[in-house]
Amino acid sequence: MSQTKSSSYQEVAKLILSSSNFVVISHESPDPDAYGSSLALSSALKKLNKKVVTLNASGIVGDLKFLPLIDTIEISMPDLQDAFVITTDSSGIARLGKSYAEILNTRGVDLNIDHHVSNEYFGTCNLVQNTSSCSEMIYKLIQALGVVIDLPIANLLLTGIYSDTGSLQYKGVNSETFLTVAALIESGADLQGMSQKLFQEKSLAILKLQSRMIEHVNLLFNNQFAYLVIPENWMEELQVSYDELHHVKDVFRNINGVKVSATIRLDQGVWKASMRSIDPIDVNQIAQPLGGGGHAQASGIKWKRELPEFIEGLIAGVESELRAKKCL
């Protein structure tokens, strides 16, 4: 099959229905949209009597154990000889994790389903759209497959959408997103319960970390840029796991006047930055020259060289974007 840059839901559904053995993979260090999209699609495929293995290089992240079907996530890559490989919510093969990337860079990915503007179109078939979340895309694909959405699928997709949109607040949300949420609630999705677990049930350690981050934040460019390198000893002292850090990615964006923020941490010798912004600042434009990418208002960067070089490049990129958008 020759590579296609962009496919329709109907074309992808037809392709899926002609196959029988699937491996579904989402990005490492998964968020609810990664889990939600991959697990919901896998469940739909099983309803079609397909053989499915659902993979994530990080396994099961601790504070997302409340998600339905999460105990079906596996880590070990199966034999891919007769498998149809699908990736969800991943802008590039590298995002899947080093061990998977080494295999798939050679073997290839059959279907790439994603919503990031920085997507590298690495699949033989690519279903890539600039929508609120990958979970919203999976909802449309499941409809095209003719599968009835049950309670676990509804809760998975609702959680993925609500997480990636900050409870429907971020850019990319449109009337279709609200209609999708309404349909999922009609299918039994627990909006109150899933929202509470996502946004309200935070550990005391995370709340203490947030307070310490606010106290030590660096503010530049008339307080429009907020950033912090989270010291490793804070994590140890407060007993915060790396799995929980998704709770603090947005904390600086809540400061009045801040247009762009970055939380930076060291993870196994690699510097990882989570960037957030408010319109019109596009953090994808800042992240891409530094080897990262994602969305206009939410992007990530992995940096393997020295931290001072990264901070210098990050500050320069933020200044350039602020000036381009006439904020300086």
KAWOSUL-V770311 format. One record per run of one state. SS is the DSSP state (a for helix, b for strand, c for the rest). FROM is the first residue (numbers start at 1). LEN is the number of residues. Records with the same first field share a line. If there is no record, write none. Layout:
# KAWOSUL-V770311
SS = FROM-LEN + FROM-LEN
This chain:
# KAWOSUL-V770311
c = 1-3 + 5-4 + 18-3 + 27-5 + 48-3 + 56-6 + 65-5 + 75-9 + 89-4 + 97-1 + 108-1 + 115-8 + 129-5 + 146-5 + 165-10 + 187-4 + 201-3 + 217-1 + 221-4 + 230-2 + 239-3 + 249-2 + 255-5 + 268-2 + 278-5 + 289-4 + 295-3 + 304-3 + 325-4
b = 4-1 + 21-6 + 51-5 + 73-2 + 84-5 + 109-6 + 123-6 + 218-3 + 225-5 + 260-8 + 270-8 + 293-2 + 298-6
a = 9-9 + 32-16 + 62-3 + 70-3 + 93-4 + 98-10 + 134-12 + 151-14 + 175-12 + 191-10 + 204-13 + 232-7 + 242-7 + 251-4 + 283-6 + 307-18
